[in-house]
Amino acid sequence: MHVSVALLLLILYLDNARAVQLYVDDEVDLRVYRREVLPSNIGNNTNFLMLRELKQGQLTLLPASYKRSLKAMRESDDAVCVANRIKTPERMQEFLFSLPVNIYLSRRLYQHASDEPLDKRVLNEYGEVKSLSHLFSHYRHALLVVAPTVSYGPFLDRQLEKVSNENKLFRDGSNYYDTMYHMFRKKRADFLLGFPAEIYRHQQQLPTQYRVYDIADAPKYVIGHWMCNNTLKSSEFLQLFDRHIRRVYQTRDFYDAHLKWLPETAQQKTKIYLDEVLGKLMSPAF
């Protein structure tokens, strides 16, 4: 009996060692991936589709902050991954990336509707914010809520570097998307760089009026990937992952996982960008 128990424990240990570790920093996402609740946004819906493709035992879900995830990715020889990460030159030097998993309309600058509209001197002829540094050189005491360990994409990351820390209200840890939004909604900050899809989700739950501005020359959309540590196990897993996701691309579910969480005004734009990105990925030359 004792031998059987020891053997079972050894098998479970070996299975867990072979499994890819997916670190999840959002409690709602974790519950979706565990099939305890239904998907609730683009990110957890598209990732749920991928988790559904993988065989049971291929993946272990671990709740953890992004900081802890990075520590594990840098120290572990096992395959360790996080979802919904933007490719940046710095990250690509250190980590491996999957094919695109989801597409978001780029972040926009949100302002409380109760505040005065932005001074025309910080806007270009199209009503876009000229740059974040230009904005905060004019609004010297204003606050922008940000997550310090999150990439906003190469374009906005470069802009944020030029904004003084005195103009930033930092929020990190788990569930930072929701926490940053609620800090902004409660007017602890003057501005938020938010994804339209995320703002729409919150407004469905509690309607709130905001003023919104595009950032001049910002990319029209950003792409989320799975990011894994640079190990042989991760490389082998990502090859398998990419084979699966190429099949998912061709399903109606993949489009629905994006469009049903968006207002009608954003659905057509997102579909055009999806067609553009997937057309390139599915071409014979890729």
Backbone torsions as a table, in degrees:
resi	resn	phi	psi	omega
1	MET	NA	-46.3	-179.6
2	HIS	-63.7	-36.0	179.2
3	VAL	-65.6	-41.9	-179.7
4	SER	-63.1	-42.9	179.0
5	VAL	-63.4	-43.4	179.7
6	ALA	-62.9	-39.9	179.5
7	LEU	-66.1	-41.4	178.8
8	LEU	-62.4	-43.3	179.2
9	LEU	-63.2	-37.7	178.6
10	LEU	-65.5	-42.6	179.0
11	ILE	-62.6	-44.3	178.7
12	LEU	-62.9	-39.3	179.5
13	TYR	-64.5	-44.5	-178.8
14	LEU	-66.4	-39.8	177.9
15	ASP	-61.9	-43.0	-179.5
16	ASN	-66.8	-35.6	179.7
17	ALA	-67.0	-33.8	179.9
18	ARG	-77.8	-25.7	-175.2
19	ALA	-69.0	145.5	174.4
20	VAL	-75.7	136.9	-179.9
21	GLN	-96.6	115.8	176.6
22	LEU	-103.5	111.6	178.3
23	TYR	-84.5	132.6	-175.3
24	VAL	-125.1	124.5	-175.3
25	ASP	-102.9	11.9	179.4
26	ASP	-128.2	126.2	-175.0
27	GLU	-64.3	-39.4	-179.8
28	VAL	-66.0	-45.3	178.3
29	ASP	-57.3	-43.3	-179.4
30	LEU	-60.0	-42.1	179.5
31	ARG	-67.2	-35.3	175.9
32	VAL	-64.0	-47.5	-177.3
33	TYR	-65.0	-29.2	177.3
34	ARG	-84.7	1.3	178.9
35	ARG	65.0	30.6	176.8
36	GLU	-88.2	-30.4	176.9
37	VAL	-137.2	164.0	-179.9
38	LEU	-78.6	155.2	175.6
39	PRO	-55.1	150.3	-174.4
40	SER	-134.1	-0.8	177.8
41	ASN	-160.5	175.7	-177.8
42	ILE	-58.6	-46.4	-175.3
43	GLY	-61.1	-55.6	-175.6
44	ASN	-74.5	-21.7	177.3
45	ASN	-72.0	-47.6	179.8
46	THR	-66.1	-38.8	178.2
47	ASN	-69.1	-33.7	176.0
48	PHE	-61.2	-40.2	177.4
49	LEU	-58.9	-39.2	-179.8
50	MET	-72.4	-40.6	179.1
51	LEU	-62.7	-33.1	178.4
52	ARG	-66.4	-27.7	179.8
53	GLU	-76.3	-29.8	-175.0
54	LEU	-80.0	147.1	-179.4
55	LYS	-72.8	149.8	177.2
56	GLN	-61.1	132.9	-178.7
57	GLY	97.9	-13.7	177.9
58	GLN	-78.4	-15.3	-172.4
59	LEU	-140.3	139.0	172.7
60	THR	-116.9	126.8	-179.6
61	LEU	-91.9	128.8	-177.7
62	LEU	-130.2	120.7	175.8
63	PRO	-72.7	130.3	-179.2
64	ALA	-168.3	152.4	173.7
65	SER	-70.1	162.7	179.4
66	TYR	-63.8	-35.8	178.3
67	LYS	-61.1	-44.6	179.3
68	ARG	-66.2	-36.4	177.9
69	SER	-60.8	-46.5	179.6
70	LEU	-60.6	-40.8	178.7
71	LYS	-60.4	-45.5	179.4
72	ALA	-64.3	-40.9	-178.7
73	MET	-64.0	-33.7	-177.8
74	ARG	-82.9	-21.1	-173.5
75	GLU	-109.0	-21.0	-173.3
76	SER	-91.2	145.0	172.8
77	ASP	-88.0	-11.4	177.7
78	ASP	-78.9	170.1	176.8
79	ALA	-79.3	117.5	-179.4
80	VAL	-126.1	129.8	-175.1
81	CYS	-135.4	160.3	168.4
82	VAL	-132.3	154.7	-178.0
83	ALA	-102.1	166.8	172.4
84	ASN	59.0	50.5	178.4
85	ARG	-115.7	141.4	178.1
86	ILE	-86.8	138.7	175.0
87	LYS	-70.6	130.9	171.1
88	THR	-131.0	157.3	179.0
89	PRO	-55.5	-38.9	-179.1
90	GLU	-66.7	-44.6	-179.5
91	ARG	-66.6	-37.2	-177.8
92	MET	-67.5	-21.5	175.8
93	GLN	-74.2	-21.1	-172.8
94	GLU	-114.6	-29.9	-171.6
95	PHE	-125.4	169.4	176.6
96	LEU	-105.8	151.4	-177.0
97	PHE	-128.3	146.0	173.2
98	SER	-79.0	175.5	165.6
99	LEU	-64.9	164.6	179.7
100	PRO	-54.5	138.5	177.9
101	VAL	-109.1	-33.6	178.3
102	ASN	-153.3	161.3	-179.3
103	ILE	-129.0	133.0	177.1
104	TYR	-121.8	140.4	166.4
105	LEU	-59.6	137.9	-172.3
106	SER	-58.3	157.0	177.5
107	ARG	-60.2	145.3	175.8
108	ARG	-123.9	162.7	-179.0
109	LEU	-90.3	119.5	180.0
110	TYR	-104.0	138.7	179.8
111	GLN	-131.0	148.2	178.1
112	HIS	-64.7	133.5	-179.8
113	ALA	-65.0	-22.4	180.0
114	SER	-76.3	-14.9	177.2
115	ASP	-84.2	162.0	176.3
116	GLU	-65.2	139.7	175.7
117	PRO	-55.6	155.5	-178.4
118	LEU	-60.4	142.3	176.9
119	ASP	-59.6	136.4	-178.0
120	LYS	-59.7	-20.0	-179.6
121	ARG	-69.5	-19.7	179.0
122	VAL	-95.9	0.0	-177.8
123	LEU	-111.3	152.0	174.0
124	ASN	-88.8	-173.4	-175.8
125	GLU	-65.6	-17.8	-179.8
126	TYR	-96.9	6.0	-179.8
127	GLY	80.0	14.2	178.3
128	GLU	-92.5	149.1	174.5
129	VAL	-66.1	125.6	-175.9
130	LYS	-58.7	-45.5	175.9
131	SER	-170.4	160.3	179.1
132	LEU	-67.2	-37.3	178.8
133	SER	-64.7	-38.0	177.3
134	HIS	-64.8	-40.8	179.9
135	LEU	-59.8	-48.8	-173.9
136	PHE	-83.9	-11.8	169.5
137	SER	-73.1	-23.4	176.8
138	HIS	-90.1	-46.4	178.9
139	TYR	-99.3	77.8	-169.4
140	ARG	-67.8	-23.8	-176.4
141	HIS	-108.9	7.6	179.9
142	ALA	-78.0	156.4	-178.7
143	LEU	-119.6	138.7	174.2
144	LEU	-117.0	123.9	179.1
145	VAL	-80.8	129.8	-176.5
146	VAL	-139.6	158.0	172.8
147	ALA	-105.6	115.1	-171.3
148	PRO	-66.3	-27.3	-177.3
149	THR	-95.6	1.3	-177.5
150	VAL	-97.5	138.1	172.7
151	SER	-86.5	133.4	175.5
152	TYR	-95.0	12.8	-174.2
153	GLY	94.0	150.5	-175.5
154	PRO	-52.0	-41.1	-176.9
155	PHE	-63.2	-54.4	-177.9
156	LEU	-72.6	-30.7	175.7
157	ASP	-58.4	-43.1	179.4
158	ARG	-64.8	-38.1	179.2
159	GLN	-68.5	-40.5	-178.8
160	LEU	-66.1	-31.2	177.6
161	GLU	-60.6	-26.9	-176.9
162	LYS	-90.5	-0.4	178.0
163	VAL	-97.2	131.1	-179.0
164	SER	-61.4	145.2	176.2
165	ASN	-62.0	-21.8	177.9
166	GLU	-67.0	-18.8	177.9
167	ASN	-98.8	8.1	-176.9
168	LYS	-116.7	133.9	171.7
169	LEU	-107.1	107.8	-171.8
170	PHE	-83.9	138.3	173.8
171	ARG	-142.8	125.0	-178.1
172	ASP	-134.6	-173.0	179.4
173	GLY	96.8	-161.1	-177.7
174	SER	-79.0	154.9	177.9
175	ASN	55.1	35.8	-173.5
176	TYR	-67.3	-29.1	177.2
177	TYR	-58.3	-51.2	-178.3
178	ASP	-67.1	-41.5	-178.3
179	THR	-64.2	-43.1	178.6
180	MET	-62.1	-42.4	-179.8
181	TYR	-61.3	-46.0	-176.7
182	HIS	-67.7	-33.6	175.0
183	MET	-63.8	-40.9	178.2
184	PHE	-67.2	-46.5	-178.3
185	ARG	-59.1	-35.2	179.5
186	LYS	-82.2	6.2	175.2
187	LYS	66.2	30.9	171.1
188	ARG	-80.7	-12.8	174.9
189	ALA	-135.9	155.4	-178.8
190	ASP	-86.9	-27.7	-174.6
191	PHE	-137.3	154.8	174.5
192	LEU	-140.5	133.8	171.3
193	LEU	-92.4	100.1	-172.5
194	GLY	-121.4	151.3	171.7
195	PHE	-74.7	133.6	177.5
196	PRO	-52.7	-36.8	-179.0
197	ALA	-65.1	-39.9	-179.7
198	GLU	-69.8	-42.1	179.2
199	ILE	-63.3	-41.2	178.7
200	TYR	-60.8	-41.9	179.5
201	ARG	-60.4	-45.4	-179.8
202	HIS	-67.5	-37.0	-178.8
203	GLN	-70.0	-23.9	174.7
204	GLN	-67.3	-32.1	-178.5
205	GLN	-83.8	-38.3	-179.1
206	LEU	-147.4	95.6	-177.1
207	PRO	-55.8	127.6	179.7
208	THR	-141.5	142.5	-177.0
209	GLN	-94.3	129.0	176.6
210	TYR	-131.0	160.2	168.9
211	ARG	-105.0	141.1	-173.4
212	VAL	-130.8	141.4	-178.3
213	TYR	-132.3	141.4	169.4
214	ASP	-79.9	154.6	173.8
215	ILE	-97.4	127.3	-177.3
216	ALA	-56.0	133.3	175.1
217	ASP	69.7	7.8	178.3
218	ALA	-70.2	148.6	175.1
219	PRO	-58.0	150.9	-177.7
220	LYS	-74.7	-26.1	179.6
221	TYR	-151.2	163.4	174.4
222	VAL	-125.6	156.2	-175.5
223	ILE	-117.7	132.2	176.8
224	GLY	-99.5	140.1	-179.0
225	HIS	-130.1	166.9	162.1
226	TRP	-84.1	133.5	179.1
227	MET	-115.7	126.9	-175.8
228	CYS	-126.5	159.4	177.0
229	ASN	-68.4	157.6	-173.4
230	ASN	-87.7	77.7	177.6
231	THR	-128.1	164.8	178.1
232	LEU	-62.0	-40.2	179.5
233	LYS	-61.6	-41.9	179.1
234	SER	-66.2	-40.8	179.7
235	SER	-61.5	-43.5	178.7
236	GLU	-65.5	-40.3	179.3
237	PHE	-64.6	-42.9	-177.6
238	LEU	-66.7	-30.9	174.3
239	GLN	-62.5	-44.1	177.2
240	LEU	-65.0	-45.5	-179.6
241	PHE	-57.1	-45.6	-177.5
242	ASP	-67.1	-33.2	175.9
243	ARG	-64.3	-41.8	178.8
244	HIS	-64.6	-44.7	-172.8
245	ILE	-71.4	-26.3	175.0
246	ARG	-61.5	-33.7	176.5
247	ARG	-72.8	-39.7	-179.5
248	VAL	-63.4	-36.4	178.3
249	TYR	-52.9	-31.8	-172.5
250	GLN	-89.2	7.5	-178.5
251	THR	-103.0	154.6	175.1
252	ARG	-65.4	-31.9	-178.6
253	ASP	-58.2	-35.6	-177.5
254	PHE	-66.0	-43.2	177.3
255	TYR	-67.1	-43.4	-179.6
256	ASP	-60.9	-35.6	-179.0
257	ALA	-63.7	-21.3	175.0
258	HIS	-92.7	-51.2	-166.3
259	LEU	-74.9	-32.2	-173.5
260	LYS	-73.1	-10.0	178.7
261	TRP	-100.7	10.7	-175.4
262	LEU	-117.4	151.6	170.5
263	PRO	-68.1	158.7	-176.8
264	GLU	-55.7	-35.5	-178.0
265	THR	-63.5	-25.9	-177.4
266	ALA	-98.9	-14.8	-175.3
267	GLN	-64.6	-46.2	-176.7
268	GLN	-65.9	-41.6	177.2
269	LYS	-59.4	-45.9	-177.7
270	THR	-64.4	-40.2	178.6
271	LYS	-62.5	-40.9	178.3
272	ILE	-61.5	-44.0	-179.4
273	TYR	-68.8	-37.0	176.3
274	LEU	-61.7	-46.9	178.3
275	ASP	-59.5	-40.0	-179.2
276	GLU	-64.1	-48.9	-178.1
277	VAL	-69.0	-47.0	-177.0
278	LEU	-69.5	-32.4	176.7
279	GLY	-59.1	-40.9	178.2
280	LYS	-68.8	-42.4	-177.6
281	LEU	-67.8	-32.4	-176.3
282	MET	-92.3	-1.2	-179.9
283	SER	-71.2	149.2	-178.7
284	PRO	-58.7	-26.9	-177.0
285	ALA	-74.2	-17.6	-176.7
286	PHE	-77.1	NA	NA
